[in-house]
Amino acid sequence: MFNLKQGAILIGGQDISSITQKSLYKAMSIVPQECNLFHTTILENIRYGNPHASDKEVTETAKRASAHAFIEALPCQYKTLWLVKEG
């Protein structure tokens, strides 16, 4: 996948030259500087990257992002509708 002249790129101690591009991309995430949320529930915003994620997986994802306590404090928790401000 990568033609390095020297050295190696390791992920978890594994040289990425032995990993397929598809496997690598499946394991990667992009975290932008600015957060763009959609006009839908918090649950569906979190589930956006994996539409088939279970509620438990969504909760675990929110916990890893340190967002679970904030979400639980919202009036409808994960079913709270996120309103997008235009402009």
Order of alpha helices (4+ residues) and beta strands (2+ residues): beta-beta-alpha-alpha-alpha-alpha
